[in-house]
């Protein structure tokens, strides 16, 4: 029998709140997705003005970060022609994202969720995701 660590919906909402705070500070309305450790959606928010096209992108970033266990921008650097991981972006029925803005969420070194942010540039999405994680750890008392 496996014991699996997983975020509660309330904890997922804490990540969303952290992302919203930073998004408002940057004046960029974002789409924010949080998945469980298996990549299944736990929470989603499209802020007023968040891009319609960013809905699925945010969800895919969260899915990738949780299931592939690395930030999505790492795969962007690895998924280039001639590299062994080239083509990974078309796996998982096209849901594997190599665009920056997706991060795994860990607790004590264990992946418990993924967060994906979309609507800004990839760098802005990364900034918001990192702020959401910092807010989450501050509020929850968990350690990465």
C-alpha positions in Angstrom: 0.0 0.0 0.0 1.3 3.4 -0.9 0.8 6.5 1.1 0.6 9.5 -1.2 1.1 13.1 -0.1 -1.4 15.4 -1.9 -2.5 19.0 -1.5 -6.0 19.7 -0.2 -8.2 22.0 -2.2 -7.7 24.7 0.6 -3.9 24.4 0.1 -4.3 24.7 -3.7 -6.4 27.8 -3.1 -3.4 29.2 -1.1 -1.2 28.8 -4.2 -3.9 30.6 -6.3 -4.0 33.4 -3.8 -0.3 33.8 -3.9 -0.3 33.9 -7.7 -3.1 36.5 -7.7 -1.3 38.8 -5.4 1.9 38.8 -7.6 -0.2 39.1 -10.8 -2.0 42.2 -9.4 1.4 43.7 -8.4 2.6 43.2 -12.0 -0.7 44.3 -13.4 -1.0 41.2 -15.5 -4.2 39.2 -15.2 -3.2 35.5 -15.2 -4.7 32.1 -15.7 -3.6 30.0 -12.6 -3.9 26.2 -12.5 -3.0 23.8 -9.6 -2.9 20.0 -10.1 -2.4 17.2 -7.7 0.8 15.1 -7.9 -0.7 13.0 -10.7 -1.5 16.1 -12.9 -5.3 16.2 -12.2 -6.7 19.6 -11.8 -7.4 20.8 -8.2 -8.0 24.5 -8.6 -8.2 27.0 -11.5 -8.7 30.7 -11.7 -8.8 32.9 -14.7 -8.4 36.4 -13.4 -10.5 39.2 -15.1 -8.7 39.9 -18.3 -6.7 36.6 -18.3 -6.3 35.3 -21.9 -8.7 32.7 -23.1 -5.9 30.9 -24.9 -4.0 30.7 -21.6 -6.6 28.5 -19.9 -5.3 25.2 -21.4 -1.7 26.4 -21.3 -1.8 27.0 -17.5 -3.4 23.6 -17.0 -0.8 21.9 -19.2 2.1 23.7 -17.4 0.8 22.5 -14.0 0.3 19.0 -15.4 3.8 18.9 -16.8 5.5 20.3 -13.6 3.7 17.7 -11.4 4.1 14.7 -13.5 7.5 15.3 -15.1 8.8 16.6 -11.7 10.7 19.6 -13.1 9.9 23.2 -13.9 8.6 23.6 -17.5 11.3 26.0 -18.5 13.9 23.3 -18.0 12.3 21.2 -20.8 12.3 24.3 -23.0 16.1 24.3 -22.7 16.3 20.5 -23.4 13.7 20.2 -26.2 15.8 21.4 -29.1 16.7 19.6 -32.3 19.5 17.2 -31.9 18.9 16.7 -28.1 17.6 13.4 -26.8 14.5 15.0 -25.4 13.5 16.7 -28.7 9.9 15.9 -29.4 8.9 15.5 -25.7 6.5 18.5 -26.2 4.2 16.4 -28.4 3.8 13.6 -25.9 0.9 13.1 -23.5 -1.6 14.0 -26.2 0.1 17.4 -26.6 -0.3 18.3 -22.9 3.4 18.3 -22.1 4.4 22.0 -21.9 7.9 23.3 -22.4 6.9 26.9 -21.8 8.2 28.6 -18.7 5.6 29.1 -15.8 5.1 25.6 -14.5 6.6 24.4 -11.3 6.3 21.3 -9.1 5.1 21.9 -5.6 7.1 19.9 -3.0 6.7 19.2 0.7 9.8 17.8 2.4 11.2 16.9 -1.0 8.1 15.0 -2.2 6.1 16.3 -5.2 2.6 17.0 -3.9 1.3 19.2 -6.8 2.0 21.3 -9.8 1.3 25.0 -10.5 1.0 26.5 -13.9 0.7 30.2 -14.8 -0.1 31.7 -18.2 -1.0 35.0 -19.8 2.2 37.0 -19.5 5.5 36.4 -21.1 7.2 33.1 -20.1 9.5 35.1 -17.7 6.5 36.9 -16.2 4.7 33.6 -15.7 7.8 32.2 -14.0 7.9 35.2 -11.6 4.3 34.8 -10.7 4.7 31.0 -10.1 7.7 31.5 -7.9 5.9 34.2 -5.9 2.9 31.8 -5.5 5.3 29.1 -4.2 6.9 31.5 -1.7 3.5 32.6 -0.5 2.4 29.0 -0.1 5.4 28.0 1.9 5.1 31.1 4.1 1.4 30.5 4.8 1.5 26.7 5.2 4.7 26.3 7.1 5.7 23.5 4.8 9.3 23.1 3.7 10.1 22.5 0.0 
